[in-house]
Amino acid sequence: MKEKNVKTHSFSLSSFSPQRRRKLPPPQKKTSGGWTSPKIVDDFGNYAAAVFKELGGTGKGKATDFLTMNEPKNAAFLGYAIGVHAPFLKVPPTNATLGWTALLHMLEAHAAAVKAYKKAGLKGRIGVALDSEWTLPVDPEKDTAAAQRYIDYRLGSFADPLYFGQWPASVRERLEPTGELPPIPRALSEFLVENRPKTFFLNYYTAKYIWEKPGKRCGYG
């Protein structure tokens, strides 16, 4: 990290207030379809506003720093594509549309929460806790592109829109032709870039060796 002139800090997430983990209230899932429905965006914005009203501030028991979501990529794809987390929707690996649609709505919900945060007049940090593993190619000559693509899908799927306003290039290259990747609306893209988090929050667990498997797909596409 020093070579890239990036400053690193260690935080305990207990000092922040993550608003959402992975589960949704049962009525919300039944009435709106959860993260696959655009209706959830307004619901999340209203929820965020209520949280900021009750918990935001500088007094005792109050907070100025908030995480809107924790590992949104996992909630989107493990819940709405691979099917190992709630709500356990499993789709064929040949179609990742639901997962990417859920992720788009999470980006929109994060934007709604940021707007509520600003409206509440809070002066701290607001961001998203992302997660990823580091990757190394088994064969640097053959597998480097696959190792980078893994990072693009695992981390860039949310980080790239959050900071650059668009899906990673490798994701667009593979999934736009199949129609699985919903476009990021221009207004959302511009808002995200203008309000990109000042602190990059990352849950890091391990590293992996990656190799190319021509013609193979996963739950992310």
BELURCOR-V102893 format. One line per field, one symbol per residue. burial: b if it has 24 or more other ideal C-beta (glycine too) atoms within 12 Angstrom, else e. Layout:
burial: ???
This chain:
burial: eeeeeeeeeeeeeeebbbbbebebeeebbeeeebbbbbebbebbbebbbebbeebbeeeeeebebbbbbbbbbbbbbbbbbbeebebebebeeeebbbbbbbbbbbbbbbbbbbbbbeebebebbbbbbbbbeebeeeeeeeeeebbbbbbbbbbbbbbbbbbebbbbebbbebbeeeebbbebeeebbebbeebbbebbbbbeeeeeebeeeeeeeebbb
